[in-house]
Amino acid sequence: MDILKFITAGSVDDGKSTLIGRLLYDTNSVLDDQLEAIQRANRKNNDGTLDLAILTDGLKAEREQGITIDVAYKYFQTEARKFIIADAPGHIQYTRNMVTGASNSDLAIILIDARKGVVEQTRRHSFIVSLLAIPNVLVCVNKMDMVDYDWAVFDKVKEDYERLTESLNIRQVDYIPVSALKGDNIVNPSANMPWYTGKPLLGFLETVTVSKARETAQARFPVQWVIRPQTDELHDYRGYAGRVVGGEFRVGDPVVVLPSGFSSVIERIELAAQTLDVAEDGASVVIHLKDDIDISRGDILVKQNEQPAVSQQFEAEICWMDTRPLDTGQVYLLQHHGKVAKVKIQDVVYRVDMQTLEKSPGGDFGLNDIGKVQFKSADPLAIDSYVANKANGGAILIDARNNLTVAALMITQSE
């Protein structure tokens, strides 16, 4: 059974948490103690029904204010599929949380309030979805009960969103009219919208085919740990532990260690007590090479004929996550897999205006700002573009003064 990882995003009060709560409730995926907690919380909707949003609002501040602050993860399954849901906050000041939740998602559900249509946060979240190369988007036009289930309202929202995506890198967009509060088109088709002939939300999630870029990505193996027990029993044991990100490695494959350029051949692959012939994408294994060469944590093994760029200069789309603005005179730390390198910012290529999605050259970078920046690293880095390989094209920026993560990076190209 495969797993579908998806995120819900949208503006404040669009009903993201209610939609997930309704999905869990109507599929009988809520445990008895969770139902008791909802009843004890005594949070009711205007019509007297239980407020299902509380199923994902886990923080005390979220329950008190009736908003989502941090990303909440929920898990459920049907006979067709397993699901991991990330409920992202809608407030602009928590955009960084949304980026975190979306980075590992296969599909994004963008909620739009039928009464308000496409707003700034719709554009912001859609731009982030495009930036993070999430291939599939499902637009749920919510609160259809508040516009009398009018087809014309739904069609107008769809038309506006299609115009928005013309300038974004989103491959597939689908649309479903729903009412999370009333349960229309969540698990079962809605009798209130006979004009909609597609699947309800659950049916869509169970059957959607998600194209995963990782399946076509070239093989990469970032070394997380060099295993050298140096005991009498394992005197000559030398293994390299890590996780395959993209592609696969087989025993006998010629490989190159980057950034050094040393080459060897895979002699053995271990997974726990087993010996494997092949390590596929996502597998955490130990690789042994025929030659004893200098390999350290942070180095990357690649196939000889599938080498990425090795460079000290590169450009990346960034989402700034710190209250302290970006400082072009500051030396930051870049963490790429297990490697940490000092970097300086050469230039701010542009910053995106989320009202218009226009790209303005230069300018200050503050909390939740998104744009493109040129970097220079003290050490050579073996990197792919984020579109080609998310795991090897993503990184984080750390402020060495306080050790805080200040930005998420999606590498676009290297020099």
Buried (B, 14 or more C-beta within 10 A) or exposed (E): EEEBBBBBBBBBBBBBBBBBBBBBBBBEBBEEEBEEBBEEEEBEEEEEEBBBBBBBBBEEEBBEEEBBBBBBEBEBBBEBBEBBBBBBBBBBEBBBBBBBBBBBBBBBBBBBBBEEBBBEBBBBBBBBBBBBBBBBBBBBBBBBBBBEBBBEBBBBBBEEBEEBBEEBBBEEBBBBBBBBBBBBBBBEBBEBBEEBEEBBBBBBBBEBEBEEBBEEBBBBBBBBEBEEEEEEEEEEEBBBBBBBBBBBBBBEBEBBBBBBEBEBEBEBBBEEEEEBEBBEBEBEBBBBBEEEEEBEBBBBBBBEEBBBBBBBBBBBBBBBBBEBEBEEEBEBBBBBBBBBBEBBBBBBBBBBBBEEBEEEEEEEBEBBBBBBBBBBBEBBBBBBBBBBBBBBBBBBBBBEEEEEBBBBBBBBEBE
